Amino acid sequence: MSILPRTLSGGLSDGLPSVHVAFAAVAAMARSFRNHRAARHVGDLPDYLLTDIGLKRDDVSEALSANWRDDPTFRLAMRAAERRRAK
């Protein structure tokens, strides 16, 4: 037996999925912000270090100019892997 009135207990269980969706959306936005910040830090590296990890400055610019919902760190990792395979 619930100690909450019927109207409140029904409302709490009905709104629970939307709370989970809201938390997931906030977590995704925070992850996107962290990944963009990490990509900007990679862009601050000198050219010789970018070359060491298989990237060019244009790769970083391209990854950062993409849609804000795209993960620039994933794009950079894929570009570096393509260059390693090409060698």
LOBALO-316342 format. One line per 5 residues: number of its first residue (from 1); for each residue x, y, z of N, C-alpha, C, O, CB. Coordinates in nm, 3 decimals, m for minus. Glycine has a CB too. Layout:
BEGIN
NUM> X:Y:Z:X:Y:Z:X:Y:Z:X:Y:Z:X:Y:Z ~ ...
***
This chain:
BEGIN
1> 0.085:m0.117:0.000:0.000:0.000:0.000:0.090:0.124:0.000:0.184:0.133:0.078:m0.097:0.000:0.122 ~ 0.060:0.218:m0.087:0.136:0.341:m0.098:0.087:0.444:0.002:m0.032:0.452:0.031:0.127:0.397:m0.240 ~ 0.182:0.522:0.055:0.143:0.629:0.146:0.105:0.756:0.072:0.055:0.851:0.132:0.256:0.658:0.244 ~ 0.130:0.758:m0.059:0.092:0.873:m0.139:m0.053:0.858:m0.185:m0.099:0.746:m0.206:0.186:0.889:m0.261 ~ m0.124:0.967:m0.200:m0.260:0.958:m0.254:m0.256:0.900:m0.395:m0.153:0.907:m0.463:m0.328:1.098:m0.254
6> m0.366:0.845:m0.439:m0.372:0.780:m0.570:m0.332:0.875:m0.683:m0.263:0.834:m0.776:m0.511:0.727:m0.595 ~ m0.375:0.998:m0.676:m0.346:1.091:m0.785:m0.196:1.120:m0.793:m0.141:1.134:m0.902:m0.425:1.222:m0.766 ~ m0.130:1.128:m0.677:0.013:1.155:m0.679:0.092:1.033:m0.720:0.186:1.044:m0.800:0.059:1.204:m0.544 ~ 0.057:0.917:m0.668:0.134:0.797:m0.702:0.121:0.764:m0.850:0.218:0.720:m0.912:0.088:0.678:m0.615 ~ 0.003:0.783:m0.908:m0.014:0.759:m1.051:0.067:0.857:m1.133:0.126:0.819:m1.235:m0.160:0.768:m1.089
11> 0.071:0.980:m1.091:0.146:1.082:m1.163:0.295:1.059:m1.158:0.365:1.087:m1.255:0.114:1.218:m1.109 ~ 0.345:1.009:m1.046:0.488:0.984:m1.034:0.533:0.873:m1.127:0.636:0.885:m1.193:0.524:0.950:m0.891 ~ 0.457:0.765:m1.133:0.499:0.654:m1.218:0.481:0.689:m1.366:0.558:0.641:m1.450:0.420:0.528:m1.184 ~ 0.383:0.771:m1.399:0.362:0.808:m1.539:0.472:0.901:m1.590:0.508:0.893:m1.707:0.226:0.875:m1.556 ~ 0.526:0.987:m1.506:0.627:1.083:m1.548:0.768:1.028:m1.545:0.860:1.095:m1.591:0.620:1.204:m1.463
16> 0.788:0.908:m1.491:0.921:0.852:m1.475:0.995:0.832:m1.607:1.113:0.867:m1.614:0.913:0.723:m1.402 ~ 0.934:0.777:m1.712:1.007:0.761:m1.837:1.055:0.894:m1.895:1.165:0.901:m1.950:0.921:0.691:m1.939 ~ 0.975:0.999:m1.883:1.017:1.128:m1.938:1.135:1.185:m1.859:1.217:1.257:m1.915:0.901:1.227:m1.938 ~ 1.144:1.155:m1.730:1.258:1.199:m1.650:1.384:1.128:m1.698:1.490:1.190:m1.709:1.234:1.171:m1.499 ~ 1.373:0.999:m1.727:1.488:0.923:m1.779:1.533:0.978:m1.913:1.653:0.990:m1.939:1.454:0.774:m1.792
21> 1.440:1.012:m1.997:1.473:1.069:m2.128:1.542:1.204:m2.111:1.639:1.234:m2.181:1.346:1.085:m2.215 ~ 1.493:1.284:m2.018:1.554:1.415:m1.992:1.696:1.399:m1.941:1.786:1.472:m1.985:1.470:1.495:m1.891 ~ 1.719:1.306:m1.849:1.855:1.283:m1.799:1.946:1.231:m1.909:2.062:1.270:m1.916:1.853:1.183:m1.682 ~ 1.895:1.144:m1.994:1.974:1.093:m2.106:2.011:1.206:m2.202:2.123:1.209:m2.254:1.898:0.982:m2.180 ~ 1.918:1.297:m2.227:1.946:1.409:m2.316:2.052:1.502:m2.257:2.142:1.547:m2.328:1.818:1.488:m2.345
26> 2.042:1.528:m2.128:2.141:1.613:m2.061:2.278:1.545:m2.063:2.379:1.611:m2.087:2.099:1.644:m1.915 ~ 2.281:1.415:m2.039:2.408:1.342:m2.042:2.469:1.345:m2.183:2.590:1.360:m2.197:2.387:1.197:m1.997 ~ 2.386:1.331:m2.285:2.436:1.335:m2.423:2.492:1.473:m2.458:2.594:1.483:m2.526:2.325:1.297:m2.521 ~ 2.425:1.577:m2.412:2.475:1.713:m2.439:2.607:1.737:m2.366:2.698:1.799:m2.421:2.371:1.819:m2.397 ~ 2.619:1.688:m2.242:2.744:1.703:m2.167:2.857:1.627:m2.236:2.969:1.677:m2.245:2.727:1.653:m2.022
31> 2.828:1.506:m2.285:2.929:1.426:m2.355:2.972:1.497:m2.484:3.090:1.498:m2.518:2.874:1.284:m2.386 ~ 2.877:1.555:m2.555:2.907:1.628:m2.677:2.997:1.748:m2.647:3.092:1.774:m2.720:2.778:1.675:m2.746 ~ 2.966:1.820:m2.540:3.049:1.934:m2.501:3.191:1.890:m2.467:3.287:1.954:m2.510:2.986:2.008:m2.380 ~ 3.205:1.781:m2.392:3.339:1.731:m2.356:3.417:1.688:m2.480:3.537:1.715:m2.491:3.328:1.613:m2.257 ~ 3.349:1.621:m2.574:3.418:1.575:m2.694:3.461:1.691:m2.783:3.569:1.687:m2.842:3.327:1.481:m2.773
36> 3.379:1.794:m2.792:3.418:1.912:m2.870:3.537:1.982:m2.803:3.629:2.028:m2.871:3.299:2.011:m2.884 ~ 3.536:1.990:m2.672:3.648:2.052:m2.601:3.776:1.971:m2.623:3.883:2.029:m2.644:3.617:2.064:m2.450 ~ 3.767:1.839:m2.619:3.883:1.754:m2.642:3.936:1.773:m2.784:4.058:1.779:m2.804:3.848:1.607:m2.617 ~ 3.847:1.782:m2.881:3.890:1.803:m3.020:3.957:1.939:m3.036:4.054:1.952:m3.111:3.769:1.792:m3.116 ~ 3.907:2.041:m2.966:3.973:2.172:m2.972:4.114:2.164:m2.913:4.206:2.229:m2.962:3.890:2.280:m2.897
41> 4.131:2.084:m2.807:4.265:2.067:m2.748:4.357:1.995:m2.847:4.476:2.028:m2.855:4.256:1.987:m2.616 ~ 4.305:1.900:m2.920:4.385:1.832:m3.022:4.425:1.934:m3.128:4.538:1.929:m3.179:4.307:1.713:m3.086 ~ 4.336:2.025:m3.163:4.367:2.128:m3.261:4.474:2.225:m3.215:4.537:2.291:m3.297:4.243:2.204:m3.294 ~ 4.496:2.234:m3.084:4.600:2.321:m3.031:4.740:2.259:m3.038:4.839:2.327:m3.012:4.569:2.356:m2.887 ~ 4.746:2.130:m3.073:4.876:2.064:m3.081:4.955:2.117:m3.201:4.896:2.158:m3.301:4.859:1.910:m3.093
46> 5.087:2.117:m3.190:5.169:2.157:m3.306:5.156:2.054:m3.419:5.118:1.939:m3.396:5.318:2.173:m3.265 ~ 5.188:2.097:m3.540:5.171:2.013:m3.658:5.249:1.882:m3.649:5.200:1.778:m3.695:5.213:2.089:m3.781 ~ 5.368:1.884:m3.593:5.447:1.761:m3.588:5.382:1.657:m3.497:5.394:1.537:m3.522:5.589:1.791:m3.541 ~ 5.313:1.700:m3.392:5.243:1.605:m3.307:5.115:1.553:m3.374:5.080:1.436:m3.361:5.209:1.669:m3.172 ~ 5.047:1.641:m3.446:4.931:1.596:m3.521:4.971:1.489:m3.623:4.901:1.389:m3.640:4.863:1.714:m3.592
51> 5.084:1.511:m3.690:5.134:1.414:m3.788:5.166:1.282:m3.719:5.141:1.175:m3.775:5.258:1.469:m3.860 ~ 5.222:1.289:m3.598:5.255:1.166:m3.524:5.131:1.082:m3.496:5.140:0.959:m3.494:5.324:1.201:m3.393 ~ 5.017:1.145:m3.473:4.896:1.069:m3.444:4.812:1.045:m3.569:4.702:0.989:m3.562:4.813:1.141:m3.339 ~ 4.865:1.087:m3.686:4.799:1.057:m3.812:4.694:1.157:m3.855:4.602:1.122:m3.929:4.738:0.925:m3.804 ~ 4.706:1.281:m3.809:4.608:1.384:m3.843:4.675:1.503:m3.909:4.796:1.522:m3.898:4.532:1.428:m3.720
56> 4.594:1.581:m3.977:4.636:1.710:m4.032:4.548:1.816:m3.969:4.440:1.787:m3.918:4.627:1.712:m4.189 ~ 4.594:1.937:m3.974:4.517:2.048:m3.916:4.379:2.060:m3.982:4.281:2.094:m3.916:4.594:2.179:m3.931 ~ 4.373:2.033:m4.111:4.244:2.037:m4.182:4.146:1.934:m4.127:4.025:1.958:m4.124:4.265:2.013:m4.333 ~ 4.198:1.819:m4.083:4.110:1.716:m4.026:4.042:1.769:m3.900:3.923:1.745:m3.878:4.190:1.589:m3.993 ~ 4.117:1.839:m3.818:4.062:1.893:m3.694:3.959:2.002:m3.726:3.852:2.005:m3.666:4.175:1.951:m3.603
61> 3.991:2.089:m3.819:3.897:2.195:m3.858:3.768:2.137:m3.912:3.659:2.184:m3.880:3.960:2.288:m3.962 ~ 3.782:2.034:m3.995:3.664:1.970:m4.053:3.578:1.903:m3.945:3.455:1.912:m3.948:3.707:1.867:m4.159 ~ 3.642:1.836:m3.852:3.568:1.768:m3.746:3.495:1.868:m3.657:3.383:1.842:m3.613:3.662:1.682:m3.661 ~ 3.558:1.981:m3.630:3.495:2.081:m3.542:3.386:2.160:m3.614:3.298:2.216:m3.549:3.601:2.177:m3.488 ~ 3.392:2.166:m3.746:3.291:2.244:m3.818:3.166:2.161:m3.850:3.068:2.214:m3.903:3.350:2.299:m3.946
66> 3.168:2.034:m3.818:3.052:1.948:m3.843:2.939:1.983:m3.747:2.956:2.066:m3.657:3.090:1.798:m3.829 ~ 2.826:1.921:m3.767:2.709:1.940:m3.683:2.745:1.921:m3.536:2.827:1.834:m3.503:2.597:1.843:m3.724 ~ 2.686:1.999:m3.447:2.721:1.992:m3.306:2.686:1.856:m3.245:2.742:1.819:m3.142:2.650:2.103:m3.229 ~ 2.595:1.782:m3.307:2.557:1.651:m3.254:2.653:1.542:m3.297:2.653:1.434:m3.238:2.418:1.616:m3.299 ~ 2.736:1.567:m3.398:2.836:1.469:m3.440:2.955:1.475:m3.345:2.993:1.582:m3.298:2.881:1.495:m3.586
71> 3.011:1.360:m3.318:3.124:1.351:m3.227:3.254:1.379:m3.303:3.295:1.297:m3.385:3.130:1.212:m3.159 ~ 3.318:1.494:m3.279:3.441:1.525:m3.354:3.556:1.431:m3.318:3.642:1.406:m3.402:3.481:1.668:m3.328 ~ 3.559:1.381:m3.195:3.668:1.290:m3.158:3.656:1.158:m3.234:3.758:1.098:m3.269:3.666:1.263:m3.005 ~ 3.534:1.113:m3.261:3.516:0.992:m3.340:3.562:1.016:m3.483:3.629:0.931:m3.542:3.368:0.947:m3.338 ~ 3.527:1.131:m3.539:3.571:1.164:m3.676:3.723:1.167:m3.684:3.781:1.116:m3.781:3.512:1.300:m3.720
76> 3.788:1.225:m3.583:3.934:1.232:m3.583:3.995:1.094:m3.571:4.095:1.063:m3.636:3.983:1.321:m3.469 ~ 3.937:1.010:m3.488:3.989:0.874:m3.472:3.975:0.795:m3.603:4.065:0.720:m3.639:3.915:0.801:m3.358 ~ 3.863:0.812:m3.671:3.843:0.742:m3.798:3.942:0.791:m3.904:3.997:0.712:m3.981:3.699:0.762:m3.848 ~ 3.965:0.922:m3.908:4.059:0.978:m4.006:4.201:0.927:m3.980:4.272:0.891:m4.074:4.057:1.133:m4.001 ~ 4.243:0.923:m3.853:4.376:0.874:m3.818:4.388:0.726:m3.853:4.492:0.683:m3.903:4.405:0.895:m3.669
81> 4.283:0.647:m3.830:4.286:0.505:m3.863:4.296:0.484:m4.014:4.366:0.394:m4.060:4.162:0.434:m3.808 ~ 4.226:0.567:m4.092:4.234:0.557:m4.238:4.377:0.583:m4.284:4.427:0.514:m4.373:4.137:0.656:m4.305 ~ 4.441:0.681:m4.227:4.579:0.713:m4.267:4.676:0.602:m4.228:4.770:0.573:m4.302:4.623:0.846:m4.204 ~ 4.653:0.540:m4.112:4.741:0.430:m4.071:4.725:0.311:m4.166:4.823:0.245:m4.200:4.710:0.386:m3.924 ~ 4.601:0.284:m4.209:4.576:0.172:m4.301:4.637:0.199:m4.438:4.680:0.106:m4.506:4.426:0.147:m4.315
86> 4.642:0.326:m4.477:4.692:0.361:m4.610:4.844:0.346:m4.619:4.898:0.336:m4.729:4.653:0.505:m4.644 ~ 4.913:0.344:m4.508:5.060:0.334:m4.510:5.108:0.197:m4.540:5.229:0.173:m4.545:5.118:0.378:m4.380
***
